[in-house]
Amino acid sequence: MKSTKKIYAISPVSGDKVLSKSEEVDFSPANRLSTLEGKTVYLVDTGFGGSAYFMLALQKWFSDYYPTVRTVRKRKPGNVFMEDENCEKLWKEISEKGDAAILGVAG
Amino acid sequence: MEGKYGVPVAPISTIEYKKVVDMNPIGKVLQFVYTPHPVVGVAQDTLYDYISGDDPHSGKPVNIGIMDLLTKMVNPIKAGAKPNSSARQEDCNNLIGPDTEENLQALFYKKGWTEGLPIIVPTEERVRKMLEGTNVNPDELVAEVFLEDTNEVVKSTVANIATIAVMAGAETEYLPVILAIASMAEPSLRPSTTPFGSMVLVNGPIAEKIGINSGLAAFSAVNKANAVIGRAWTLISHCWGFSQYKKTLWSSLGNNFTYNNMCVAENEKRSCWQPFHVQNGYKKEDNAVSLFRGWTLINSSGAPSNRSVTEEMNILYEAIPSVYSNATIIMDPLVAKELKDKQGFKTKEEFSIHLSNSIKIEAGKFWAADTVQMLLGSEAERGVEPYSTWSRLNNEELINQYHDPKQIRIIVVGGETSPLFIATDYRHLGTASIDKWLPTQNETDCIEGLCGLPDKFNSYDD
């Protein structure tokens, strides 16, 4: 038979010790391109499973439909899950030699 | 890249991870293009079709979405991710109820604080009793954990962990071990689509004192301390928030081992080698707990009757992709004895070096493993050795994929009924002291005669 007696339980999670991290993000977008024709677009795969093959497919798609777009495939350096200091060299290369970047994709 | 270098970027994700994008402060302010899910393990033609096909979120073709992001104006945004803790604050009211035990069981399950098995409802009296298991102040912080997927910081006090110990069914004397596990701030449920498993190893005199099985059937579902202490780690992980479906819990298959996380003690009495915690800087008389995590575990199905133990291990480890050389071998004391007495490996370290040199696979097979490519590919590109050299080898050239013997850990567990072992790719996450969480000894609690007080009188049958 089930007990009908009422009791209190203690919560296993902290009260004021449970916080959500608040981060302010300033996003200053770059100027967009007027067209991709004749431009160099970097296809940067994150390194996560499948991303390299996705960028290969995207490169083929550009070649089929936008042959005037030059594509350069690169793998994002450093930690696969986040941006770290290892990325700087590639970002700099893209800013010097490229006009735009496509970054992805995970899963 | 946009703000600092002025390069327009089109970020792409699969639709499955839109929630992660939405929860991330940076993701919230960026516009994404989404593809169908998954992209991993699908044919190249399918990926090509994704690009021509529709974005499942916007309904526009993926290729058009990419073009738009690179050529159409994006508005500057200053966004602050607001603390989203109202639900948690509600959960954090110290007392819950009053309600019937049955309803409280259901409520704890609904809140994601259990793995589905019944819990012991943590009443005030039970938690107070549990806190007798340590001398540390109940308000003292044990762990601060960051959940990167939900961008939350969660803190746990001694009282929180004692509450969870009650829920798991712990005896008071298990609490110091459970606190030591929590102090490492590592969840047993890892936010990954892959099937991570975890392991708890206890070393030191406390293992025998509180009855953690290190011998016969150590990994079987037969022993309370192993079951409950291992379970407590997963309940802690639930309470930290690591079991939220498609927020922090992504494992496609999941892993059944997380019910008790393979909690065992090392069989120090029967091992012919140094205990694991001593290898990690502790004294033999210290009490310590070590945590491990990995994907792959293979039991040796039979004894090494027709081949040597080393040959058997080589065969299994050729099949387990090596990430940063991580391996943990759990072996019966009979195997350790054979390796020491018959094959001359005086220490665990000597045997690890031997394995590191003897396990070989073809470079092509190594790099074709998804986890290897994902986690070590970028290391090779930025010149980290030996991965950089290995990335330039021909596919058929042999490499010793477990190249770093320091990452090959050996643990001696088992009941000596057969010389068996378990090969895993588990990584050692860390080792923490249990002693700092122990209660101060009193005159009725004398460990190994160290307190200087006379032993209690035992009464015997006539």
Interface residues (C-beta under 8 A of the other chain):
Chain A: K2 S3 T4 K5 K6 I7 Y8 A9 I10 S11 P12 V13 S14 G15 D16 K17 V18 L19 S20 K21 S22 E23 E24 V25 D26 F27 S28 P29 A30 N31 R32 L33 S34 T35 L36 V41 G47 F48 G49 G50 S51 A52 Y53 F54 L56 A57 L58 K60 W61 Y65 R75 K76 P77 G78 N79 V80 F81 N86 W91 K92 I94 S95 G98 D99 A100 A101 I102 L103 G104 V105 A106 G107
Chain B: M1 E2 G3 K4 Y5 G6 V7 P8 V9 A10 P11 I12 S13 T14 E16 Y17 P25 I26 K28 V29 L30 V33 T35 H37 P38 V39 V40 G41 V42 Q44 L47 Y48 Y50 I51 S52 N63 I66 M67 L70 T71 K72 M73 V74 N75 P76 I77 K78 A79 G80 A81 K82 P83 N84 S85 R88 Q89 D91 C92 N93 N94 L95 I96 G97 P98 D99 T100 E101 E102 L104 F108 W113 V121 P122 T123 E124 V127 L141 F146 E148 N151 E152 V153 V154 K155 S156 T157 A159 N160 T163 I164 M167 T193 L235 C239 D370 Q373 M374 L375 G377 S378 E381 R382
